[in-house]
Amino acid sequence: MPNYLLAYHGGGMAQDEAERNKVLAQWGKWFQDLGPALVDGGNPVMKAKTISSKGSVSEGGGQNPVSGYSLIKADSLDAAVKLARECPVLSGGGSIEVAETFNAM
């Protein structure tokens, strides 16, 4: 069964503690609902730098920076998309890029 990278873009963290706790509970429930499909819950990301093919380094993550990631297992890309549709990042205004990974070595 292939692994799929869920690359989160956008979304935001709630400003007050009660709302943050609510959002974290939603993430916890989603991870629990994924069960054995969850390979790595991942983490949000913060600061980023981008390295061009010519070696120059710029601040930030480009036009649509990654805001976090998770890894899941699914039978197909469509099955992975179905699992990702329940992710709490979507209710926070973000989007998810779902990409199949493979072992290169």
N, C-alpha and C positions, 0 to 999 in steps of 0.2 A: 504494500500500500504506500503510495507516494506521500511525501511531506509537502506542505504548502506554506509559503511565507505569507503572512498577512501584514502588509506594510500600511500603517495608519498614517493618514495625512489630515492635518487640521484637528478640529475639535478643541475643546478647552477644558480646563479644570475649574470646578465650581469655586466660587469666591469664599463662601462661609463654610465652617466646619460641618454643620449639619448636612448641607448639600453634598460636600465632599464624601462624607460617610455614606450617604445614599448612593452616590455614584460608585464608590468602592464596593458596596454591597452588590450592586448590579453586576460589576465585573466578576466578583466572587461567584455569584449565581451562574453567570454565563460559563465561567471556567468549569464549575461543577457540572453543568448541563452537558458540556463537551465530553466529559468523562474521559475514556481512553483515547479519544481523538486528539486531546491536548498533549502536544509534545513538549512545548516550552511556552509558558504564559507570556514571556517576554517582559518588556519594560517600556515606559515612556522614554523618549530621548530629549536631551536639552540642547546644549551648544553643539554646533556643527561647523565644519569647514569642508569645502569642496576642492578637490584636486583635479585640474584639467589634464587632458592627455599630453599637454606640453609641459606639465609640471607646475604650473602656477597654482597658487592656493588663494582661495577667496573665502570670506566669512559667510557663514550660512549654508543652507542645504539646497540652494537653487530655487527654481520657480515654485515648486510644490514640495517643500521639505517634509521628510518623514518625521512623524511625531511619536512613533512607537512601533512595536512589532509583536507578533506572536507566531508560533509554529504549530500547525495542526496536521493530522493525518486524515486522509479521505480517499475514497475509491476513485474519484475523478475530480477534475477542475470544477465541474458543475456541482458536485457534492460539497466541495470545499466552499464554494460561493454560498450554497444554501446554509452551511454552518456559520459562515461569516455574517450573514444577514441579521443575525441576532446580537451582534457585537454592540456593546454600549457606546462605542465611539461614534456610531451613526446617530444616536439620539443627541449627542453633543455637537452635531453639525459637521462632523468629520466624514472622511471617505476611507475606503479600504481598497488597496490593490492586492489582489490574490494571485500568487504566482507559484507554479509547481517548481520544486527544487529537484535536483538529482545529484548523485554522488559522482563527482568528476574524477576522483582518484580512489 
